[in-house]
Amino acid sequence: EVHLVESGGGLVQPGGSLRLSCAASGFPFGSYSMNWVRQAPGKGPEWVSDIDSRGGTTYNKGSVNRFTISRDIAKNTLYLQMNNLKPEDTAVYYCVTQGFNYWGQGTQVTVSS
């Protein structure tokens, strides 16, 4: 059974940083592409970034140069380092498998002064 458990969210001031983690189990983590998707209040899901099985990464326009996706295959863990956070980054952040088949429960990120 696939399990994805996000952590690391919280309240941060504009310009601050957070590192999200996603502990994965129940599937061959190293062989799967993984995504981070976020959903802001009152809005639909928004894809943020992905990393493929070879370590290649892509980002949406608003995240490039601020966010960094990475993975530790030995620990079955996906990360999202978020720097220079802005109020518009406020959302629930989800760890999602390739094909968007499995989602974690999400972790809340709030950027506010």
C-alpha positions in Angstrom: 0.0 0.0 0.0 1.3 3.4 -1.0 1.9 5.9 1.9 3.0 9.5 1.5 3.4 11.6 4.6 4.4 15.2 4.3 5.9 17.3 7.1 7.7 20.6 7.6 5.0 23.1 7.0 4.3 26.0 9.2 4.0 29.8 9.6 6.8 31.8 8.2 7.3 35.5 7.5 7.7 36.8 3.9 11.3 36.2 2.7 11.7 33.2 5.0 12.4 29.6 4.2 10.9 26.2 4.9 11.9 22.7 4.0 9.1 20.2 3.3 9.7 16.5 3.5 7.6 13.6 2.2 8.3 10.1 3.6 7.2 7.5 1.0 6.6 3.8 1.3 4.8 0.9 -0.5 6.3 1.4 -4.0 9.7 1.6 -5.7 10.4 5.2 -4.7 13.7 5.5 -6.7 12.0 4.4 -9.9 9.1 6.9 -9.8 8.9 10.5 -10.8 7.6 12.5 -7.9 5.7 15.8 -7.7 4.9 18.6 -5.3 1.4 20.1 -5.8 -0.1 22.9 -3.8 -3.7 24.1 -3.3 -4.3 27.6 -2.0 -7.6 28.5 -0.2 -10.4 28.7 -2.7 -8.3 27.6 -5.6 -7.7 24.4 -7.5 -4.5 22.4 -7.3 -1.4 23.9 -8.8 1.6 21.8 -9.9 4.8 23.2 -8.3 7.7 20.9 -9.3 8.8 17.4 -10.2 11.8 15.2 -10.1 12.3 12.2 -12.3 14.0 8.9 -11.6 17.3 10.2 -12.9 17.2 13.3 -10.8 16.1 15.7 -13.5 13.9 18.5 -12.1 11.3 21.0 -13.5 9.5 23.9 -11.8 6.6 26.1 -12.5 7.3 29.7 -13.4 6.7 31.0 -9.9 8.9 28.5 -8.2 12.0 28.5 -10.3 15.0 30.1 -8.6 13.2 30.0 -5.2 12.3 26.3 -4.7 14.5 23.3 -5.0 13.1 19.7 -5.2 15.3 16.8 -4.2 15.1 13.2 -3.1 17.1 10.8 -0.9 16.5 7.4 -2.3 18.1 5.6 0.6 15.7 7.3 3.0 12.7 7.1 0.6 12.1 10.8 1.2 11.2 13.7 -1.1 12.1 17.3 -0.2 11.1 20.8 -1.3 13.4 23.6 -0.1 11.5 26.8 -0.3 13.3 30.1 -0.1 12.2 33.8 -0.3 8.7 32.8 0.5 5.8 35.1 -0.5 2.3 35.4 0.8 1.0 33.9 -2.5 2.9 30.7 -1.6 0.4 30.1 1.2 -1.2 26.7 0.5 -1.5 23.1 1.4 1.5 21.3 -0.2 1.1 17.7 -1.3 3.6 15.1 -2.3 2.2 13.2 -5.3 3.4 10.2 -7.3 3.9 10.1 -11.0 0.7 10.1 -12.9 -0.8 11.9 -9.9 -2.2 8.6 -8.7 -1.3 8.8 -5.1 -1.4 11.9 -2.8 -0.2 12.5 0.7 -2.4 14.2 3.3 -0.7 17.6 2.8 1.2 20.0 5.0 0.0 23.6 5.5 2.4 26.5 4.6 1.4 30.0 5.6 3.4 33.0 4.7 2.4 36.0 6.6 3.8 38.8 8.7 
